[in-house]
Structures are given as C-alpha cells and as structure tokens.
Amino acid sequence: MLGLRTQESDKFNRFWELVQMEAKSQGKVFFADCGEGNILETPDLECEDMRGWLIPKEKAKEFETEWQQGKVSDKWTEFIFWAEWSENDGNIKIRFETY
C-alpha cells in the first residue's frame, strides 16, 4: 500500500486509507516512518498516530526512491509531520501536525 513499507492488517489498511485520503485532499502523499501511540482498535478499524513525511504529490516519486531504501536525506526534513487521528461521534478524522 502506498506510503507503507510493511504488510499491515485489513483493519489498519482501512485507517491508512483515511490518512491517504486526507493527504490527497491537500495535494500530498503521506509516507510512514513509525507509529507514535494513541492506539484505537475496533472490530473494523485499527488506528495509531503516525510520524512520517507529508510530501507534495509532484515530489512523491523522487521521495519514494529514498524512502524505500531507508535512507531519507535531510532535504526532506521540512516535510516531517505527524498524522494524528481523533474520533467524534464514531467518525475518524485525520490531521497533520508539526512540532
């Protein structure tokens, strides 16, 4: 799945689709680095805040080459974001934050 290096469960993949849909709405692609906690597991969904890179769509192929090799250069530092989920009335919302 785009933006993930490993095979994940169907429940996590449904969450990941929400992450990528929000990224796409901003003209970007999110590439995962690692999970950051804040875990929610339901019968249908598995959520976790994620740290990674929020890359403009037009730079995604260039970035993906480095990311797949596990050697991301410092030129991508400005694109490091956290994909954080929240839930309201059963709806999962994704927001991208920097700290």
HUJO-V277436 format. One record per backbone hydrogen bond with DSSP energy under -0.5 kcal/mol. CO is the residue of the C=O (numbers start at 1). NH is the residue of the N-H. If there is no record, write none. Layout:
BEGIN
<<CO & NH> <CO & NH>>
END
This chain:
BEGIN
<<1 & 4> <3 & 32> <9 & 13> <10 & 14> <11 & 15> <11 & 46> <12 & 16> <13 & 17> <14 & 18> <15 & 18> <15 & 19> <16 & 20> <17 & 21> <18 & 22> <19 & 23> <20 & 24> <21 & 25> <22 & 26> <23 & 26> <23 & 28> <24 & 27> <27 & 57> <29 & 31> <29 & 55> <30 & 32> <31 & 53> <34 & 51> <37 & 49> <40 & 47> <45 & 42> <47 & 40> <49 & 36> <50 & 83> <51 & 33> <51 & 34> <52 & 81> <53 & 31> <53 & 55> <55 & 29> <56 & 59> <56 & 60> <57 & 60> <59 & 63> <60 & 64> <61 & 65> <62 & 66> <63 & 67> <64 & 68> <65 & 69> <66 & 70> <66 & 71> <67 & 70> <71 & 73> <73 & 76> <74 & 77> <76 & 79> <77 & 80> <79 & 54> <81 & 52> <82 & 84> <82 & 97> <83 & 50> <84 & 95> <86 & 93> <88 & 91> <91 & 88> <93 & 86> <95 & 84> <97 & 82>>
END
